[in-house]
Each structure stands twice: as structure tokens, then as C-alpha cells.
Amino acid sequence: MKNIISGLFIFITIFGFAQDEIQFQDLPFKDLVAKAKKENKLVFIDAYAAWCGPCKMMEKNVFTKKSVGDFYNKNFVNARIDMEKGEGREVAQKFGVRSYPTYLFLNGDGELVSQNYGYMEEGIFLAMAQDINSPNNKKGSLKERFANGEKDKDFLINIMKLNSSADYEFAKQASERYFSNRKKTDEFTKDDVGLLLYFLKSTEDLNYKTFVSQKADIIKFLPEENYNEFNNQLVLAKVVQESIDEKAKKINDDYFLKTAEPLVGKEVAILKLNQTKLAYYEQNANFPEYEKAALEYYKNADSFEPNELLKAAWIFSDNIKTQSSLKKAAEWAEKSVMRGETPENTYILAKIYYNLGSRDLAKNFAELSKNMALQSGKDANLATELLSKIK
């Protein structure tokens, strides 16, 4: 009898401790959401990875605390999901989980209402949950509430922050409602500036009116030079679009400069035109035009970062045959090599020398590229293939 009582005591003790901690439910994602909707709760997901140290510390030190278990078990449908296995991969992609641990809180419609990160002490982890477990977060679908005209400031900010990556257009609409409903007497904060700039892509956006009218407030947090540069990019974006002849796959230089110069000045207009041509002609594989644009844009090579020049040199090595242009590309690649030799920049330089007919130099740099690649565990195939051509 004594042994039976002792065993029963141990069982009750263990069971009692188990109830103290968060009770995680092993259910498919859709069932977690359905359960939360039925019980008018939020879903809490501990998004973790098996190798993550802080995740293991949370599991051992925080999830087991009675205060934490009591609150989470009463108010949430709880789950732990490995983001690198099975359904976890889909959950990670859907909600943009990129670091661990991440704490996802979802409503009964499967929409994100809060997302937080990292190891937290018991008090902070509990306070976070108490703040999130508000009636406002259980009112129903965020999109339905938005469609019904909800204008609450915190509601709109939450939509912007939670959907900036997963559903940009929805987040942008929330930003437009947020800024259009601001009163002139409302203080413009640093966070407001960040949100405004993030969702502003064109002078035709609704938020552009706020950007212009609130300049005095914005430049309290953003240097006026940066403000003006950002505005120039917005103004020129439309000019770029209008200057592209999609049939001919070319940019109308004359139209661009004629339209852009009165708006931003000649120097800025020429700079933007050349940047646009480089990007557009590379994207459309129009390398004769890319060649002309690159030679013009990089004519003062010392003004550019070596890695930017190296990219242009690589494109020249693959697609350009003009000897004078290849000599320029060799100069660009040399700047990167002089900063620090890598398997990549030495290979590009070797290939340009080969195209120029300088076989000895080509061989030297190809061998250097191959050796560095092998020593660092990188792929040496390109350098090996080039060496076979040289020999």
C-alpha cells in the first residue's frame, strides 16, 4: 500500500508540474486556427528551429513557468512548430519567419496580429502576451474590419507593420488611410517618417501629398539632402516609365532629358538616365546599348565602388567584343583585384585578358582563381574551363 501511495504521489506531482507549463497542441495549422476561432482565442505559435540555442532556453526556462503556463493555456491555443520541417516551411514562408525564436500570434481567421522575436525573460514574455490578448485583436478579420472603414491608429499601424512583406498592397492601403486621417495638430514621429517612406513609390501615390505637406516635420528626422534625393527619385520614376519604348526595347534619351531636366536639373537627370539605361539594357540583354551606357556612366571609375565596377566588367567579359571597351573592363576588374583577390574577381580579370589576347596574363590569373577556389572550398569549374581554352 505504501508503494502504491508513493507511486500515486509521484504521478500527481509530475502531472501537476506538466500542467504548470504551456500546453502545446500537436495539430495541423488549419485546425489550430479553427480551434481558436471556435473558442474566441488567439493562436500562439512558437516558431523555432531544432538547432536554435535561444529556442531551447525558452523551452527550458520560460515555457515551464507556472505564471506563463497559466496565462497562455487560459487565453491562447498554443503550438510549437519547427520552421524547417513539414508544414513549418509553409508557415515560415507565409509569415516571413527568418530568425529564431519567432513568436506568432494569429486571430481566428489565420491573420497575424503580432510578431515578436528572441529570448525573453519570464516577466517580459508574460507582459507581451497580456498586451496582445486584447479584445481589439479578437474582433474578427483584419481585412473585413479594414473594408468596413476602421480608422483606429493602432489598428492601421499594426496592419502596416505585420503585412509590409507578406501583403504589401494591403499594408500600403492601411498607410494611406493612416496618413490621410491624420490631423494637422498630430505630432509627426520618427516611426511615421519610416512608414511613410516605406510605402511611398510614386508621385501619384496618395501618400505623396503627405510627403510634400509635411516636409518641415520630416526633415527633423531625415537630412534635407536625403529628402530632396528621395523626392527626385519619385519624380523621375514616372519619367523613366514614360521614356521606355517597350516595342523597340529602348529608352528615349531625348524625351527623358527634356522632361527630367526642368524637374531635377541637368546633372541629376543625366545620372538617373545612365542608371536607368544600365539596368534596363542588362535586363533586356541589349548589350550594345549596355556597353555604351556603361562606358559613359563609369568613365570616372574612381568615383565608384570596385564591386560595382566588377559587375559591369563581368557583363563585358561575357558579352562585349570591342577591344577598347574590354580594356576599360580590365581596368574596372583590376580595381577590385587590387582591393583584395578573390576567386571571382581574378577569374573575371583572367577572362577579360583572354578576350584581349593576353594569354600569359589570362593564364596567371586563371590559375590564381582556381587555386583560391579550391583552397576555400568554392567551385573552380569556370577557372578550370578557361585554363583548358588557354592551353
LUMKOLLUM-403983 format. One record per residue (C-alpha): residue in three letters; x, y, z; residue number from 0. Coordinates in steps of 0.05 Angstrom, whole numbers, plus 5000, padded with zeros to 4 digits. Example, Ala and Ser with C-alpha at 12.3 -4.5 7.8 and 13.67 -1.06 7.14 Angstrom:
<rs>
+------+------+------+------+-----+
| type |   c1 |   c2 |   c3 | seq |
+------+------+------+------+-----+
|  ALA | 5246 | 4910 | 5156 |   0 |
|  SER | 5273 | 4979 | 5143 |   1 |
+------+------+------+------+-----+
</rs>
This chain:
<rs>
+------+------+------+------+-----+
| type |   c1 |   c2 |   c3 | seq |
+------+------+------+------+-----+
|  MET | 5000 | 5000 | 5000 |   0 |
|  LYS | 5057 | 5046 | 5018 |   1 |
|  ASN | 5088 | 5036 | 4948 |   2 |
|  ILE | 5021 | 5049 | 4914 |   3 |
|  ILE | 5012 | 5114 | 4953 |   4 |
|  SER | 5083 | 5135 | 4938 |   5 |
|  GLY | 5074 | 5120 | 4864 |   6 |
|  LEU | 5009 | 5158 | 4862 |   7 |
|  PHE | 5042 | 5218 | 4896 |   8 |
|  ILE | 5098 | 5217 | 4843 |   9 |
|  PHE | 5046 | 5213 | 4787 |  10 |
|  ILE | 5005 | 5271 | 4815 |  11 |
|  THR | 5069 | 5312 | 4825 |  12 |
|  ILE | 5093 | 5301 | 4754 |  13 |
|  PHE | 5023 | 5313 | 4726 |  14 |
|  GLY | 5018 | 5376 | 4767 |  15 |
|  PHE | 5084 | 5403 | 4741 |  16 |
|  ALA | 5064 | 5386 | 4670 |  17 |
|  GLN | 5001 | 5428 | 4677 |  18 |
|  ASP | 5042 | 5487 | 4702 |  19 |
|  GLU | 5077 | 5496 | 4635 |  20 |
|  ILE | 5049 | 5517 | 4567 |  21 |
|  GLN | 5008 | 5461 | 4537 |  22 |
|  PHE | 5028 | 5459 | 4464 |  23 |
|  GLN | 4978 | 5424 | 4418 |  24 |
|  ASP | 5002 | 5379 | 4362 |  25 |
|  LEU | 4951 | 5399 | 4309 |  26 |
|  PRO | 4955 | 5418 | 4235 |  27 |
|  PHE | 4957 | 5493 | 4224 |  28 |
|  LYS | 4886 | 5498 | 4197 |  29 |
|  ASP | 4859 | 5461 | 4258 |  30 |
|  LEU | 4896 | 5508 | 4305 |  31 |
|  VAL | 4863 | 5568 | 4272 |  32 |
|  ALA | 4794 | 5534 | 4271 |  33 |
|  LYS | 4800 | 5517 | 4346 |  34 |
|  ALA | 4820 | 5589 | 4362 |  35 |
|  LYS | 4760 | 5616 | 4323 |  36 |
|  LYS | 4712 | 5569 | 4357 |  37 |
|  GLU | 4739 | 5587 | 4427 |  38 |
|  ASN | 4746 | 5661 | 4411 |  39 |
|  LYS | 4821 | 5659 | 4426 |  40 |
|  LEU | 4885 | 5676 | 4391 |  41 |
|  VAL | 4935 | 5625 | 4367 |  42 |
|  PHE | 5005 | 5628 | 4396 |  43 |
|  ILE | 5059 | 5594 | 4355 |  44 |
|  ASP | 5130 | 5585 | 4379 |  45 |
|  ALA | 5165 | 5585 | 4312 |  46 |
|  TYR | 5231 | 5551 | 4326 |  47 |
|  ALA | 5288 | 5511 | 4294 |  48 |
|  ALA | 5319 | 5448 | 4323 |  49 |
|  TRP | 5389 | 5478 | 4324 |  50 |
|  CYS | 5369 | 5545 | 4357 |  51 |
|  GLY | 5401 | 5555 | 4425 |  52 |
|  PRO | 5354 | 5611 | 4450 |  53 |
|  CYS | 5294 | 5568 | 4428 |  54 |
|  LYS | 5318 | 5512 | 4475 |  55 |
|  MET | 5329 | 5562 | 4531 |  56 |
|  MET | 5257 | 5588 | 4523 |  57 |
|  GLU | 5231 | 5517 | 4525 |  58 |
|  LYS | 5270 | 5501 | 4588 |  59 |
|  ASN | 5269 | 5566 | 4627 |  60 |
|  VAL | 5206 | 5604 | 4607 |  61 |
|  PHE | 5152 | 5558 | 4578 |  62 |
|  THR | 5155 | 5517 | 4642 |  63 |
|  LYS | 5139 | 5574 | 4689 |  64 |
|  LYS | 5072 | 5569 | 4724 |  65 |
|  SER | 5053 | 5642 | 4712 |  66 |
|  VAL | 5068 | 5634 | 4638 |  67 |
|  GLY | 5032 | 5568 | 4632 |  68 |
|  ASP | 4971 | 5592 | 4669 |  69 |
|  PHE | 4962 | 5653 | 4624 |  70 |
|  TYR | 4979 | 5622 | 4557 |  71 |
|  ASN | 4937 | 5559 | 4570 |  72 |
|  LYS | 4876 | 5601 | 4590 |  73 |
|  ASN | 4880 | 5652 | 4534 |  74 |
|  PHE | 4913 | 5620 | 4473 |  75 |
|  VAL | 4913 | 5559 | 4430 |  76 |
|  ASN | 4987 | 5542 | 4435 |  77 |
|  ALA | 5033 | 5506 | 4386 |  78 |
|  ARG | 5107 | 5495 | 4374 |  79 |
|  ILE | 5126 | 5487 | 4301 |  80 |
|  ASP | 5194 | 5472 | 4273 |  81 |
|  MET | 5201 | 5521 | 4215 |  82 |
|  GLU | 5249 | 5477 | 4177 |  83 |
|  LYS | 5206 | 5414 | 4174 |  84 |
|  GLY | 5139 | 5394 | 4143 |  85 |
|  GLU | 5084 | 5445 | 4148 |  86 |
|  GLY | 5131 | 5491 | 4185 |  87 |
|  ARG | 5164 | 5511 | 4119 |  88 |
|  GLU | 5097 | 5537 | 4093 |  89 |
|  VAL | 5084 | 5574 | 4158 |  90 |
|  ALA | 5153 | 5606 | 4156 |  91 |
|  GLN | 5143 | 5629 | 4084 |  92 |
|  LYS | 5072 | 5655 | 4096 |  93 |
|  PHE | 5092 | 5698 | 4156 |  94 |
|  GLY | 5163 | 5716 | 4136 |  95 |
|  VAL | 5198 | 5679 | 4193 |  96 |
|  ARG | 5273 | 5688 | 4184 |  97 |
|  SER | 5301 | 5686 | 4255 |  98 |
|  TYR | 5290 | 5643 | 4315 |  99 |
|  PRO | 5254 | 5641 | 4361 | 100 |
|  THR | 5197 | 5680 | 4329 | 101 |
|  TYR | 5130 | 5685 | 4366 | 102 |
|  LEU | 5069 | 5688 | 4321 | 103 |
|  PHE | 5001 | 5709 | 4347 | 104 |
|  LEU | 4943 | 5697 | 4299 | 105 |
|  ASN | 4869 | 5711 | 4302 | 106 |
|  GLY | 4814 | 5661 | 4285 | 107 |
|  ASP | 4819 | 5679 | 4212 | 108 |
|  GLY | 4892 | 5660 | 4209 | 109 |
|  GLU | 4915 | 5732 | 4204 | 110 |
|  LEU | 4977 | 5757 | 4240 | 111 |
|  VAL | 4961 | 5804 | 4297 | 112 |
|  SER | 5031 | 5806 | 4328 | 113 |
|  GLN | 5101 | 5781 | 4314 | 114 |
|  ASN | 5158 | 5784 | 4363 | 115 |
|  TYR | 5228 | 5755 | 4367 | 116 |
|  GLY | 5285 | 5729 | 4411 | 117 |
|  TYR | 5297 | 5703 | 4481 | 118 |
|  MET | 5254 | 5737 | 4534 | 119 |
|  GLU | 5254 | 5732 | 4609 | 120 |
|  GLU | 5190 | 5707 | 4643 | 121 |
|  GLY | 5163 | 5776 | 4660 | 122 |
|  ILE | 5173 | 5805 | 4591 | 123 |
|  PHE | 5145 | 5743 | 4556 | 124 |
|  LEU | 5083 | 5746 | 4600 | 125 |
|  ALA | 5074 | 5822 | 4592 | 126 |
|  MET | 5078 | 5813 | 4516 | 127 |
|  ALA | 5021 | 5762 | 4518 | 128 |
|  GLN | 4978 | 5804 | 4564 | 129 |
|  ASP | 4985 | 5864 | 4517 | 130 |
|  ILE | 4969 | 5822 | 4455 | 131 |
|  ASN | 4910 | 5787 | 4487 | 132 |
|  SER | 4865 | 5848 | 4479 | 133 |
|  PRO | 4792 | 5848 | 4456 | 134 |
|  ASN | 4814 | 5891 | 4397 | 135 |
|  ASN | 4855 | 5833 | 4369 | 136 |
|  LYS | 4795 | 5786 | 4372 | 137 |
|  LYS | 4744 | 5829 | 4336 | 138 |
|  GLY | 4750 | 5789 | 4272 | 139 |
|  SER | 4785 | 5791 | 4205 | 140 |
|  LEU | 4832 | 5849 | 4197 | 141 |
|  LYS | 4814 | 5855 | 4124 | 142 |
|  GLU | 4739 | 5856 | 4140 | 143 |
|  ARG | 4749 | 5909 | 4193 | 144 |
|  PHE | 4791 | 5950 | 4145 | 145 |
|  ALA | 4739 | 5942 | 4090 | 146 |
|  ASN | 4686 | 5966 | 4139 | 147 |
|  GLY | 4725 | 6031 | 4148 | 148 |
|  GLU | 4760 | 6023 | 4214 | 149 |
|  LYS | 4808 | 6082 | 4225 | 150 |
|  ASP | 4838 | 6067 | 4293 | 151 |
|  LYS | 4910 | 6090 | 4292 | 152 |
|  ASP | 4940 | 6029 | 4327 | 153 |
|  PHE | 4898 | 5982 | 4284 | 154 |
|  LEU | 4926 | 6014 | 4220 | 155 |
|  ILE | 4998 | 6015 | 4245 | 156 |
|  ASN | 4992 | 5941 | 4263 | 157 |
|  ILE | 4968 | 5924 | 4192 | 158 |
|  MET | 5027 | 5963 | 4163 | 159 |
|  LYS | 5080 | 5930 | 4206 | 160 |
|  LEU | 5053 | 5859 | 4202 | 161 |
|  ASN | 5037 | 5859 | 4127 | 162 |
|  SER | 5094 | 5900 | 4098 | 163 |
|  SER | 5126 | 5838 | 4068 | 164 |
|  ALA | 5070 | 5786 | 4064 | 165 |
|  ASP | 5016 | 5831 | 4035 | 166 |
|  TYR | 5048 | 5897 | 4013 | 167 |
|  GLU | 4986 | 5925 | 3977 | 168 |
|  PHE | 4942 | 5914 | 4039 | 169 |
|  ALA | 4994 | 5947 | 4083 | 170 |
|  LYS | 5001 | 6005 | 4034 | 171 |
|  GLN | 4925 | 6017 | 4035 | 172 |
|  ALA | 4928 | 6019 | 4110 | 173 |
|  SER | 4984 | 6070 | 4107 | 174 |
|  GLU | 4944 | 6114 | 4060 | 175 |
|  ARG | 4885 | 6113 | 4108 | 176 |
|  TYR | 4930 | 6126 | 4167 | 177 |
|  PHE | 4964 | 6187 | 4137 | 178 |
|  SER | 4902 | 6216 | 4103 | 179 |
|  ASN | 4865 | 6215 | 4170 | 180 |
|  ARG | 4920 | 6249 | 4210 | 181 |
|  LYS | 4903 | 6317 | 4238 | 182 |
|  LYS | 4949 | 6376 | 4225 | 183 |
|  THR | 4959 | 6381 | 4300 | 184 |
|  ASP | 4982 | 6308 | 4307 | 185 |
|  GLU | 5056 | 6302 | 4322 | 186 |
|  PHE | 5097 | 6272 | 4266 | 187 |
|  THR | 5144 | 6219 | 4295 | 188 |
|  LYS | 5206 | 6183 | 4271 | 189 |
|  ASP | 5165 | 6120 | 4262 | 190 |
|  ASP | 5115 | 6159 | 4220 | 191 |
|  VAL | 5172 | 6181 | 4174 | 192 |
|  GLY | 5196 | 6109 | 4166 | 193 |
|  LEU | 5127 | 6083 | 4149 | 194 |
|  LEU | 5113 | 6140 | 4101 | 195 |
|  LEU | 5177 | 6130 | 4062 | 196 |
|  TYR | 5170 | 6054 | 4060 | 197 |
|  PHE | 5101 | 6057 | 4027 | 198 |
|  LEU | 5116 | 6115 | 3980 | 199 |
|  LYS | 5136 | 6093 | 3910 | 200 |
|  SER | 5107 | 6146 | 3863 | 201 |
|  THR | 5085 | 6219 | 3860 | 202 |
|  GLU | 5017 | 6191 | 3842 | 203 |
|  ASP | 5010 | 6154 | 3909 | 204 |
|  LEU | 4962 | 6185 | 3959 | 205 |
|  ASN | 5018 | 6189 | 4009 | 206 |
|  TYR | 5057 | 6237 | 3965 | 207 |
|  LYS | 5012 | 6294 | 3988 | 208 |
|  THR | 5033 | 6280 | 4060 | 209 |
|  PHE | 5106 | 6275 | 4039 | 210 |
|  VAL | 5103 | 6345 | 4008 | 211 |
|  SER | 5059 | 6379 | 4060 | 212 |
|  GLN | 5097 | 6351 | 4120 | 213 |
|  LYS | 5167 | 6366 | 4094 | 214 |
|  ALA | 5183 | 6411 | 4154 | 215 |
|  ASP | 5167 | 6354 | 4202 | 216 |
|  ILE | 5201 | 6300 | 4160 | 217 |
|  ILE | 5268 | 6337 | 4156 | 218 |
|  LYS | 5271 | 6338 | 4232 | 219 |
|  PHE | 5287 | 6264 | 4227 | 220 |
|  LEU | 5315 | 6260 | 4156 | 221 |
|  PRO | 5370 | 6306 | 4128 | 222 |
|  GLU | 5340 | 6354 | 4077 | 223 |
|  GLU | 5391 | 6330 | 4026 | 224 |
|  ASN | 5364 | 6259 | 4033 | 225 |
|  TYR | 5293 | 6285 | 4030 | 226 |
|  ASN | 5307 | 6320 | 3964 | 227 |
|  GLU | 5343 | 6259 | 3936 | 228 |
|  PHE | 5283 | 6215 | 3954 | 229 |
|  ASN | 5236 | 6265 | 3922 | 230 |
|  ASN | 5278 | 6267 | 3859 | 231 |
|  GLN | 5274 | 6191 | 3853 | 232 |
|  LEU | 5198 | 6194 | 3859 | 233 |
|  VAL | 5193 | 6249 | 3807 | 234 |
|  LEU | 5239 | 6213 | 3759 | 235 |
|  ALA | 5205 | 6146 | 3766 | 236 |
|  LYS | 5147 | 6168 | 3724 | 237 |
|  VAL | 5193 | 6200 | 3672 | 238 |
|  VAL | 5231 | 6134 | 3667 | 239 |
|  GLN | 5167 | 6096 | 3654 | 240 |
|  GLU | 5145 | 6145 | 3600 | 241 |
|  SER | 5213 | 6143 | 3566 | 242 |
|  ILE | 5215 | 6068 | 3554 | 243 |
|  ASP | 5195 | 6044 | 3485 | 244 |
|  GLU | 5173 | 5973 | 3500 | 245 |
|  LYS | 5167 | 5954 | 3426 | 246 |
|  ALA | 5237 | 5974 | 3409 | 247 |
|  LYS | 5264 | 5956 | 3478 | 248 |
|  LYS | 5300 | 6023 | 3481 | 249 |
|  ILE | 5299 | 6086 | 3523 | 250 |
|  ASN | 5285 | 6152 | 3491 | 251 |
|  ASP | 5343 | 6193 | 3517 | 252 |
|  ASP | 5319 | 6259 | 3487 | 253 |
|  TYR | 5250 | 6253 | 3518 | 254 |
|  PHE | 5278 | 6234 | 3585 | 255 |
|  LEU | 5326 | 6292 | 3589 | 256 |
|  LYS | 5276 | 6342 | 3561 | 257 |
|  THR | 5225 | 6321 | 3614 | 258 |
|  ALA | 5271 | 6309 | 3672 | 259 |
|  GLU | 5319 | 6369 | 3669 | 260 |
|  PRO | 5266 | 6421 | 3687 | 261 |
|  LEU | 5245 | 6378 | 3746 | 262 |
|  VAL | 5311 | 6359 | 3778 | 263 |
|  GLY | 5366 | 6395 | 3739 | 264 |
|  LYS | 5414 | 6371 | 3685 | 265 |
|  GLU | 5465 | 6335 | 3729 | 266 |
|  VAL | 5414 | 6293 | 3767 | 267 |
|  ALA | 5375 | 6279 | 3703 | 268 |
|  ILE | 5437 | 6252 | 3666 | 269 |
|  LEU | 5457 | 6209 | 3726 | 270 |
|  LYS | 5387 | 6178 | 3731 | 271 |
|  LEU | 5384 | 6167 | 3655 | 272 |
|  ASN | 5450 | 6128 | 3656 | 273 |
|  GLN | 5430 | 6087 | 3716 | 274 |
|  THR | 5364 | 6071 | 3683 | 275 |
|  LYS | 5397 | 6051 | 3618 | 276 |
|  LEU | 5446 | 6004 | 3652 | 277 |
|  ALA | 5390 | 5968 | 3690 | 278 |
|  TYR | 5342 | 5965 | 3631 | 279 |
|  TYR | 5391 | 5943 | 3578 | 280 |
|  GLU | 5421 | 5889 | 3622 | 281 |
|  GLN | 5351 | 5863 | 3639 | 282 |
|  ASN | 5333 | 5861 | 3565 | 283 |
|  ALA | 5400 | 5833 | 3542 | 284 |
|  ASN | 5412 | 5892 | 3496 | 285 |
|  PHE | 5487 | 5891 | 3505 | 286 |
|  PRO | 5507 | 5940 | 3451 | 287 |
|  GLU | 5466 | 5993 | 3486 | 288 |
|  TYR | 5490 | 5969 | 3554 | 289 |
|  GLU | 5562 | 5977 | 3530 | 290 |
|  LYS | 5551 | 6050 | 3511 | 291 |
|  ALA | 5514 | 6065 | 3575 | 292 |
|  ALA | 5568 | 6033 | 3619 | 293 |
|  LEU | 5626 | 6068 | 3585 | 294 |
|  GLU | 5590 | 6134 | 3596 | 295 |
|  TYR | 5568 | 6120 | 3667 | 296 |
|  TYR | 5635 | 6092 | 3692 | 297 |
|  LYS | 5681 | 6140 | 3654 | 298 |
|  ASN | 5705 | 6167 | 3720 | 299 |
|  ALA | 5717 | 6098 | 3750 | 300 |
|  ASP | 5750 | 6124 | 3814 | 301 |
|  SER | 5682 | 6150 | 3837 | 302 |
|  PHE | 5653 | 6080 | 3842 | 303 |
|  GLU | 5660 | 6021 | 3889 | 304 |
|  PRO | 5704 | 5966 | 3860 | 305 |
|  ASN | 5649 | 5914 | 3868 | 306 |
|  GLU | 5601 | 5955 | 3825 | 307 |
|  LEU | 5654 | 5962 | 3772 | 308 |
|  LEU | 5667 | 5887 | 3776 | 309 |
|  LYS | 5595 | 5871 | 3759 | 310 |
|  ALA | 5600 | 5913 | 3696 | 311 |
|  ALA | 5667 | 5881 | 3679 | 312 |
|  TRP | 5635 | 5811 | 3685 | 313 |
|  ILE | 5579 | 5831 | 3636 | 314 |
|  PHE | 5631 | 5859 | 3588 | 315 |
|  SER | 5673 | 5795 | 3593 | 316 |
|  ASP | 5612 | 5753 | 3573 | 317 |
|  ASN | 5580 | 5797 | 3520 | 318 |
|  ILE | 5626 | 5851 | 3492 | 319 |
|  LYS | 5678 | 5842 | 3437 | 320 |
|  THR | 5703 | 5913 | 3425 | 321 |
|  GLN | 5776 | 5915 | 3445 | 322 |
|  SER | 5776 | 5986 | 3472 | 323 |
|  SER | 5715 | 5970 | 3515 | 324 |
|  LEU | 5747 | 5907 | 3542 | 325 |
|  LYS | 5809 | 5947 | 3562 | 326 |
|  LYS | 5763 | 5991 | 3603 | 327 |
|  ALA | 5731 | 5930 | 3634 | 328 |
|  ALA | 5801 | 5904 | 3652 | 329 |
|  GLU | 5814 | 5969 | 3689 | 330 |
|  TRP | 5749 | 5960 | 3727 | 331 |
|  ALA | 5765 | 5889 | 3747 | 332 |
|  GLU | 5836 | 5908 | 3767 | 333 |
|  LYS | 5808 | 5957 | 3818 | 334 |
|  SER | 5771 | 5900 | 3852 | 335 |
|  VAL | 5832 | 5854 | 3850 | 336 |
|  MET | 5876 | 5909 | 3880 | 337 |
|  ARG | 5828 | 5916 | 3938 | 338 |
|  GLY | 5832 | 5841 | 3952 | 339 |
|  GLU | 5840 | 5779 | 3908 | 340 |
|  THR | 5781 | 5731 | 3906 | 341 |
|  PRO | 5765 | 5671 | 3862 | 342 |
|  GLU | 5712 | 5713 | 3828 | 343 |
|  ASN | 5749 | 5777 | 3811 | 344 |
|  THR | 5812 | 5741 | 3789 | 345 |
|  TYR | 5771 | 5697 | 3743 | 346 |
|  ILE | 5736 | 5757 | 3711 | 347 |
|  LEU | 5803 | 5792 | 3701 | 348 |
|  ALA | 5832 | 5728 | 3671 | 349 |
|  LYS | 5773 | 5722 | 3623 | 350 |
|  ILE | 5779 | 5794 | 3600 | 351 |
|  TYR | 5854 | 5785 | 3588 | 352 |
|  TYR | 5838 | 5722 | 3548 | 353 |
|  ASN | 5788 | 5761 | 3505 | 354 |
|  LEU | 5841 | 5815 | 3495 | 355 |
|  GLY | 5891 | 5762 | 3471 | 356 |
|  SER | 5938 | 5769 | 3532 | 357 |
|  ARG | 5944 | 5695 | 3543 | 358 |
|  ASP | 6001 | 5697 | 3594 | 359 |
|  LEU | 5964 | 5745 | 3640 | 360 |
|  ALA | 5900 | 5706 | 3629 | 361 |
|  LYS | 5935 | 5642 | 3649 | 362 |
|  ASN | 5966 | 5672 | 3712 | 363 |
|  PHE | 5900 | 5700 | 3738 | 364 |
|  ALA | 5860 | 5637 | 3718 | 365 |
|  GLU | 5909 | 5594 | 3758 | 366 |
|  LEU | 5904 | 5642 | 3817 | 367 |
|  SER | 5828 | 5639 | 3814 | 368 |
|  LYS | 5828 | 5563 | 3811 | 369 |
|  ASN | 5876 | 5555 | 3869 | 370 |
|  MET | 5838 | 5604 | 3914 | 371 |
|  ALA | 5772 | 5569 | 3897 | 372 |
|  LEU | 5800 | 5501 | 3915 | 373 |
|  GLN | 5832 | 5525 | 3979 | 374 |
|  SER | 5767 | 5558 | 4002 | 375 |
|  GLY | 5722 | 5501 | 3981 | 376 |
|  LYS | 5689 | 5540 | 3925 | 377 |
|  ASP | 5671 | 5518 | 3854 | 378 |
|  ALA | 5733 | 5523 | 3809 | 379 |
|  ASN | 5700 | 5499 | 3745 | 380 |
|  LEU | 5699 | 5567 | 3709 | 381 |
|  ALA | 5773 | 5578 | 3720 | 382 |
|  THR | 5789 | 5506 | 3700 | 383 |
|  GLU | 5749 | 5513 | 3636 | 384 |
|  LEU | 5785 | 5578 | 3619 | 385 |
|  LEU | 5853 | 5546 | 3631 | 386 |
|  SER | 5835 | 5489 | 3583 | 387 |
|  LYS | 5820 | 5541 | 3529 | 388 |
|  ILE | 5885 | 5578 | 3541 | 389 |
|  LYS | 5927 | 5515 | 3536 | 390 |
+------+------+------+------+-----+
</rs>
